[in-house]
C-alpha cells in the first residue's frame, strides 16, 4: 500500500492526474475482485475468537483471567510449557430435529472456538497451577519459581 501511495505522489508531482485516476480504478477493481473471491456463505464460520485476558503477578503468583463465555469447563484445554500458557476451548452445538413442528430459519450457534497463547511474565512452577472456571471466566493461578519449565502439562479445570 505504501508503494501505491508513493507512486501516486510521484505521478501527481509529474503532473499526470489522468494516470493517478486510472491507477485508483485499477486498485478498486483488484480489491473488488479479491473480496468477491471470498465466499462468505452460511458454511463459512467466523466464530473463532481470541479471548480477552488479564495477566498480573503478585509476590508469589502469576494470575491469568480469561473471558470465555458459551463453553463449559469440559470444553477447555489449558496447558503450560516453557513459560507459555495456551488456552483452547471449543463448543459444538447440534440442532435437534426430533420435533417435527420445528422449522429452523437460522442456526448461527453451531460452533464457538477460542484460542490464546502468550508468554508469562515470570518463570512458573507447572505443578502448582490452579484453574477455576465460573460464569464464563477462567481464573488461573500459578506459583512463581526460579527454575525453567521442561514439559508440557495439561491443567485440570475445576
C-alpha positions in Angstrom: 0.0 0.0 0.0 2.9 2.3 0.8 4.2 1.7 -2.7 0.9 2.8 -4.2 0.9 6.0 -2.1 4.5 6.8 -3.1 3.7 6.0 -6.7 0.6 8.3 -6.7 2.6 11.1 -5.1 5.2 10.7 -7.9 2.5 10.7 -10.5 0.9 13.8 -9.1 4.2 15.6 -8.9 4.8 14.6 -12.5 1.5 16.3 -13.5 -0.2 13.1 -14.6 -3.5 13.2 -12.9 -5.1 11.0 -15.6 -2.7 8.2 -14.7 -3.5 8.6 -11.0 -7.2 8.2 -11.7 -6.5 5.1 -13.8 -4.3 3.6 -11.0 -7.1 4.2 -8.4 -9.6 2.5 -10.8 -7.2 -0.4 -11.2 -6.7 -0.8 -7.5 -10.5 -0.6 -6.9 -11.2 -3.3 -9.5 -8.4 -5.5 -8.0 -9.8 -5.1 -4.4 -13.3 -5.8 -5.6 -12.1 -9.0 -7.3 -10.3 -10.1 -4.2 -13.3 -9.7 -1.9 -15.7 -11.3 -4.4 -13.5 -14.4 -4.5 -14.1 -14.8 -0.7 -17.1 -16.9 -0.1 -19.0 -15.8 3.0 -21.8 -18.3 2.7 -23.7 -20.0 5.6 -21.0 -22.6 5.9 -18.2 -20.1 6.4 -17.5 -19.9 10.2 -16.1 -16.8 11.7 -16.8 -17.9 15.3 -13.2 -18.5 16.3 -12.3 -15.9 18.9 -9.3 -14.7 20.8 -10.5 -14.4 24.4 -9.8 -11.3 26.4 -7.2 -11.8 29.1 -5.9 -10.0 32.2 -2.5 -11.1 33.4 -0.9 -9.8 36.6 1.5 -11.0 39.2 1.7 -10.9 43.0 4.8 -11.5 45.1 4.3 -15.3 44.8 2.0 -16.0 41.8 1.2 -15.2 38.2 -2.6 -14.8 37.7 -4.4 -15.0 34.4 -8.1 -14.3 33.9 -9.7 -15.3 30.6 -13.2 -14.4 29.4 -14.6 -17.5 27.5 -18.4 -17.4 27.6 -20.5 -20.0 26.0 -18.4 -23.1 26.9 -18.3 -25.5 29.8 -15.2 -26.5 31.7 -15.1 -29.8 29.9 -14.6 -27.9 26.6 -11.5 -26.1 27.9 -7.9 -27.2 27.5 -5.2 -25.2 29.3 -1.5 -26.0 29.2 1.7 -24.5 30.4 5.0 -25.1 28.7 8.4 -23.3 28.8 6.8 -20.1 30.1 3.9 -20.1 27.7 0.2 -20.5 28.6 -2.0 -22.0 25.9 -5.8 -21.9 26.1 -8.1 -23.7 23.7 -11.8 -24.0 24.1 -14.4 -25.4 21.6 -18.1 -25.9 21.8 -20.1 -27.6 19.1 -23.8 -27.1 19.0 -26.2 -29.5 17.4 -29.6 -28.9 16.1 -32.1 -31.5 17.2 -34.7 -32.3 14.6 -36.7 -34.6 16.8 -39.6 -32.1 16.9 -41.4 -32.3 13.6 -43.2 -29.0 14.4 -39.9 -27.2 14.5 -38.7 -25.4 11.3 -35.4 -23.7 11.7 -35.0 -20.4 10.0 -31.5 -19.5 11.2 -28.9 -21.6 13.0 -25.9 -19.4 14.0 -24.6 -21.2 17.1 -23.1 -24.3 15.5 -19.6 -23.6 16.8 -17.7 -21.4 19.3 -14.0 -21.6 19.5 -11.3 -19.8 21.5 -7.6 -19.9 21.2 -4.9 -17.9 23.0 -1.2 -18.4 23.6 1.2 -16.0 25.2 4.3 -15.9 27.3 4.1 -15.5 31.1 5.9 -12.5 32.7 7.8 -14.8 35.1 9.1 -18.4 35.3 6.4 -20.5 37.0 6.0 -23.9 38.7 3.9 -26.0 36.4 3.0 -28.3 39.2 1.3 -25.5 41.2 -1.2 -24.5 38.6 -4.8 -24.0 39.9 -7.6 -23.2 37.5 -11.2 -22.4 38.2 -14.0 -21.7 35.7 -17.0 -19.8 36.8 -19.6 -17.7 35.0 -17.7 -17.6 31.7 -14.4 -16.6 33.3 -11.3 -18.9 33.7 -9.1 -17.9 36.6 -5.6 -19.4 36.5 -3.1 -19.1 39.4 0.5 -20.3 39.0 3.2 -20.1 41.6 6.4 -18.4 40.6 9.7 -20.2 40.6 13.3 -19.7 39.5 13.8 -23.0 37.7 13.0 -23.4 34.0 10.0 -25.4 32.8 10.7 -28.6 30.7 7.5 -30.4 30.0 4.0 -29.7 28.7 1.4 -30.1 31.4 -2.4 -30.3 30.8 -4.2 -28.4 33.6 -7.4 -29.8 35.2 -10.2 -27.2 35.3 -12.4 -27.1 38.4 
